[in-house]
Amino acid sequence: MSDLKEGLIERIEKLKVFKTGDFTLASGAKSNFYIDGRVITLDPVGSEIISKIIVNNLDKDITAIGGPATAAIPIISSLVLVSNMLFSRQLKGFYVRSSIKEHGLSNSIEGSVGREDKVAIVDDTITSGNSLINSIKEVEKLGCEVIQTFVIFDRSEGGIEKLEGAGYKNHSIFKYDPEENKLI
């Protein structure tokens, strides 16, 4: 395990991001574990480590990074800052709305991304993969090329396989191990 990943798991444990028990997920499904991704992505230490891990694994051709609102927004904000300040790499940031804004410019995508961009899509957690796939489809409508996807937590429920089956390269920082009931 890399020093960054080891530091991140220590922070996850300290902040009690990964919990076991009986939980009802947003989908209504029952689960014996819960990952509170916002706690780690809104933590200054956690968000810096996550950003360093992603930037270290980011394809050199990536020019913009984004993902689904709301979970990806703190990751994107941290990434554009950390990549610029620590890696001298300027990335454009954007997020994909769950529904088109009904006022102003009626955007489905907020931020800076355009036809010429090579894109990475990020999210905190992947379960079915649907929110990442929906974000990818919106970005591709602009004419962008999605090169990579990144998630902090893979719940091991088929989302990664769905992404890879659709031809997208993914990097997960952690994967849930159902036999051990822990993150690996």
Secondary structure, 3 states (H helix, E strand, C coil): CCHHHHHHHHHHHHHCCEEEEEEECCCCCEEEEEECHHHHHCCHHHHHHHHHHHHHCCCCCCCEEEEECCCCHHHHHHHHHHHHHHHCCCCEEEEECCCCCCCCCCCCEEECCCCCCEEEEEEEEECCCHHHHHHHHHHHHCCCEEEEEEEEEECCCCHHHHHHHCCCEEEEEEEEECCCCEEC
